[in-house]
Amino acid sequence: MKWENQVHISGTLHKVREDEGRTRFGAYRAFTVRQDTSEEDGTVRKDFLLVRAYEQEIKDLIVGANEGDPIVVDGEMRSSSGSGAMYILARRVETKAS
């Protein structure tokens, strides 16, 4: 059986980490995607989804974007081998200036 963990998310660019993190896979730029979802009771749930970008092209795109810009991320759901924290490994990112 082949396991699948592909994700496709959209929202707005939230926080871009100023410095790069490093793992055994190389240097990455972390950022979050904010999603505001209306709940059945009318309240708005704010989710902040953690994303890591290892590819230089994606890192450059994120650094050049502004907080609040619409963003779409395709990638894989992963967990950190150290802390076990969940994140999305970015494979493709699109941004559109607001």
Residue frames as qw, qx, qy, qz and C-alpha x, y, z in Angstrom:
[[0.000, 0.889, 0.458, 0.000, 0.00, 0.00, 0.00],
 [0.398, 0.312, -0.016, 0.863, 1.28, 3.47, -0.86],
 [0.218, -0.674, -0.492, 0.506, 0.61, 6.12, 1.80],
 [0.242, 0.621, 0.287, 0.688, -0.53, 9.56, 0.69],
 [0.339, -0.628, -0.391, 0.580, -0.17, 12.81, 2.55],
 [0.259, 0.316, 0.326, 0.853, -0.69, 15.45, -0.15],
 [0.049, -0.698, -0.508, 0.502, -2.24, 18.75, 0.90],
 [0.201, 0.468, 0.351, 0.785, -3.59, 21.78, -0.94],
 [0.232, -0.681, -0.505, 0.477, -4.29, 24.85, 1.19],
 [0.216, 0.572, 0.203, 0.765, -5.11, 28.49, 0.57],
 [0.383, -0.781, -0.388, 0.306, -5.37, 31.53, 2.78],
 [0.169, 0.954, -0.124, 0.213, -3.26, 34.59, 3.41],
 [0.644, 0.282, -0.449, 0.552, 0.45, 34.82, 4.11],
 [0.545, -0.817, -0.181, -0.048, 0.88, 35.42, 7.81],
 [0.396, -0.830, 0.366, 0.139, 4.27, 35.33, 9.50],
 [0.808, 0.476, -0.282, 0.203, 7.52, 34.67, 7.63],
 [0.773, -0.537, 0.012, 0.337, 10.37, 33.62, 9.86],
 [0.092, 0.949, -0.264, -0.146, 13.25, 36.11, 9.62],
 [0.122, -0.597, 0.782, 0.130, 16.01, 33.51, 9.84],
 [0.746, 0.194, -0.550, -0.320, 16.31, 30.14, 8.21],
 [0.792, -0.388, 0.423, -0.208, 16.03, 26.91, 10.15],
 [0.357, 0.517, -0.761, -0.161, 18.19, 23.91, 9.40],
 [0.897, -0.157, 0.335, -0.240, 17.58, 20.18, 9.45],
 [0.585, -0.248, 0.694, 0.338, 19.44, 17.22, 8.02],
 [0.566, 0.575, 0.554, 0.206, 17.58, 17.99, 4.76],
 [0.392, 0.352, 0.162, 0.834, 19.07, 21.50, 4.51],
 [0.016, -0.183, -0.280, 0.942, 18.07, 25.09, 5.23],
 [0.008, -0.591, -0.756, -0.282, 14.40, 26.04, 5.20],
 [0.120, -0.171, 0.097, -0.973, 12.27, 29.18, 5.53],
 [0.062, -0.437, -0.871, 0.216, 9.24, 28.75, 7.80],
 [0.220, -0.100, -0.077, -0.967, 6.02, 30.72, 7.37],
 [0.248, 0.326, 0.834, -0.370, 2.37, 30.41, 8.29],
 [0.165, -0.287, -0.593, -0.734, -0.78, 30.52, 6.21],
 [0.246, 0.150, 0.555, -0.781, -3.76, 32.10, 7.96],
 [0.215, -0.323, -0.787, -0.480, -7.23, 30.72, 7.30],
 [0.320, 0.037, 0.409, -0.854, -10.36, 32.42, 8.63],
 [0.234, -0.207, -0.897, -0.312, -13.21, 29.92, 8.63],
 [0.496, -0.262, 0.082, -0.824, -16.82, 30.75, 9.51],
 [0.032, 0.027, 0.965, -0.259, -18.21, 28.27, 11.99],
 [0.186, -0.488, -0.792, -0.317, -21.87, 27.16, 12.07],
 [0.290, -0.715, -0.523, 0.361, -22.54, 29.41, 15.07],
 [0.216, 0.947, 0.146, 0.188, -21.28, 32.48, 13.17],
 [0.459, -0.789, 0.295, 0.283, -17.93, 32.78, 14.92],
 [0.624, 0.704, -0.339, 0.022, -14.74, 32.94, 12.89],
 [0.879, -0.361, 0.198, 0.242, -12.06, 30.38, 13.58],
 [0.258, 0.871, -0.413, -0.058, -8.51, 31.56, 12.84],
 [0.953, -0.119, 0.183, 0.212, -6.09, 28.78, 11.91],
 [0.086, 0.864, -0.470, -0.161, -2.38, 29.33, 11.38],
 [0.985, 0.122, 0.107, 0.053, -0.86, 26.51, 9.34],
 [0.376, -0.718, 0.481, 0.334, 2.91, 26.07, 9.58],
 [0.835, 0.547, 0.022, 0.053, 4.77, 25.62, 6.30],
 [0.508, -0.584, 0.438, 0.456, 8.45, 24.96, 5.56],
 [0.685, 0.723, -0.051, -0.065, 10.06, 25.79, 2.22],
 [0.731, -0.380, 0.385, 0.417, 13.39, 24.17, 1.34],
 [0.613, 0.447, 0.401, 0.513, 13.54, 25.10, -2.37],
 [0.308, -0.268, -0.012, 0.913, 15.31, 28.41, -2.98],
 [0.062, -0.312, -0.511, -0.799, 12.75, 29.56, -5.56],
 [0.433, -0.664, -0.584, -0.178, 9.93, 29.18, -3.02],
 [0.510, -0.509, -0.307, 0.622, 11.97, 30.84, -0.25],
 [0.211, -0.031, 0.194, 0.958, 12.64, 33.84, -2.50],
 [0.225, -0.490, -0.580, -0.611, 8.95, 34.10, -3.43],
 [0.511, -0.664, -0.535, 0.111, 7.89, 34.08, 0.23],
 [0.453, -0.391, -0.148, 0.787, 10.48, 36.63, 1.33],
 [0.096, 0.073, 0.329, 0.936, 9.35, 38.96, -1.50],
 [0.285, -0.575, -0.655, -0.399, 5.65, 38.68, -0.59],
 [0.159, -0.385, 0.299, -0.858, 3.76, 40.77, 1.96],
 [0.072, 0.193, 0.870, -0.448, 1.84, 39.67, 5.01],
 [0.447, 0.472, 0.393, -0.651, -1.83, 39.39, 4.04],
 [0.350, 0.389, -0.595, -0.610, -1.16, 38.44, 0.40],
 [0.922, 0.078, 0.112, -0.363, -3.38, 35.60, -0.85],
 [0.003, -0.535, 0.840, 0.095, -1.39, 32.36, -1.04],
 [0.951, 0.068, -0.072, -0.292, -1.88, 28.81, -2.28],
 [0.153, -0.584, 0.797, -0.039, 0.39, 25.98, -1.12],
 [0.944, 0.098, -0.245, -0.197, 0.66, 22.44, -2.44],
 [0.078, 0.608, -0.745, 0.265, 2.82, 20.07, -0.45],
 [0.682, -0.109, -0.722, 0.029, 3.05, 17.17, 1.95],
 [0.604, -0.715, 0.079, -0.344, 2.05, 16.90, 5.59],
 [0.652, 0.278, -0.589, 0.389, 5.09, 16.07, 7.70],
 [0.628, -0.775, -0.065, -0.021, 6.19, 15.93, 11.31],
 [0.099, 0.827, -0.517, 0.197, 9.49, 17.19, 12.59],
 [0.819, 0.060, -0.551, 0.151, 11.86, 14.33, 13.33],
 [0.258, 0.234, -0.577, 0.739, 13.02, 16.22, 16.44],
 [0.268, -0.031, 0.448, -0.853, 9.96, 17.73, 18.11],
 [0.163, 0.350, 0.922, 0.027, 7.24, 15.87, 16.23],
 [0.240, 0.558, 0.209, -0.767, 5.54, 19.20, 15.38],
 [0.572, 0.504, 0.624, 0.174, 3.35, 19.01, 12.27],
 [0.046, 0.635, -0.200, -0.745, 4.09, 21.18, 9.26],
 [0.764, 0.592, 0.246, -0.079, 3.44, 21.33, 5.53],
 [0.518, -0.304, 0.489, 0.633, 6.46, 20.73, 3.31],
 [0.426, 0.739, 0.038, -0.520, 5.94, 23.20, 0.44],
 [0.629, 0.083, 0.635, 0.440, 6.35, 21.75, -3.05],
 [0.206, 0.459, 0.453, 0.736, 4.56, 24.54, -4.97],
 [0.122, -0.609, -0.443, 0.647, 3.52, 28.03, -3.85],
 [0.190, 0.561, 0.414, 0.691, 1.56, 30.80, -5.59],
 [0.156, -0.547, -0.413, 0.711, 1.05, 34.30, -4.19],
 [0.190, 0.675, 0.438, 0.562, -0.94, 37.23, -5.48],
 [0.185, 0.040, -0.288, 0.939, -0.31, 40.73, -4.22],
 [0.013, -0.647, -0.713, 0.268, -3.25, 42.18, -2.34]]
